[in-house]
Amino acid sequence: MSETLTFEPFGSGVTRPEDIAEAPDGSIWVSDKAGAAARVASDGSITQIGKAGGEPNSLNFLPDGRLLIANFEGALQVLDTADGAVETLIDVVDGQAVTHANYALADANGFVWATESTRFPHPGPDKIPEMLADPDGWLFVRRPDGSSEILADGLSFANGLALSPDGRHLYVAETFTGRLSRAAILPGGGLGELETYCILPEDGLEAELMAAGPDGMAFDESGALWVGVYNRNALAVIAPGGKDVQMYAFDPAETDLGWPTNPVFTGPDRRDLLVGSIVNPHIAKTRVEVPGAPQPYRIATPAGS
């Protein structure tokens, strides 16, 4: 089933705005390759803050108010939004260098969960056949005490993460296979076994565009999981339980969504849906009926038990 949402551009003037984060004060921040992040005012005007270098990919706030950045041409960084200072949070886990950090979020307890897409040094389009044949993405945790650990390996281009609204499970997207998996979060910052939650359905475009590729994702209050499907210019909405998948806003002209990445629910009622983009100089904005779940840094998990 395919439906349409009406989007408008928001926050014009940013470069590769893959992700969006809402700060504790309600302000909206967008990743910006031209710097580190950009604050977006209510009228859509932007203020660029910091210099991260590389390719800032995902944004999420830490409980202490600093902005967590997964840099796809580097490691995990933190941005002080007050003065623009950027520091490295972690660049080595279990002896493995973090060089293609894709997504990172922090729960309310300060545990940082993150993905490293691949160990290939230059993972461009020409390397996709090799990456498909040898999945090597991984998922790791950085604990509040500074310790870290690889929790899952062998993922097929590890990408977006989401916490379930009750904080009990962590969800991870594997872009090259269309697979969304989840694992129980354990006390102390471990994970149970990854289990398949959903595989995005085939749509006849696989030979031309590969499998429908999940990127970032976020839950709404009903338990539905919203997923950016970058290579379909669409959003997938997966009903609770992972069985029913609806596709929204298929946009072959790439005008509204432009290779959509991360859907993020914002605003006082959490009904403003913002969607990041790989190619557009802005993000997309629409209104939805069901509010989104809270920002990850407001969700407590069993990790802190």
Disulfide bonds with the S-S distance in Angstrom:
none
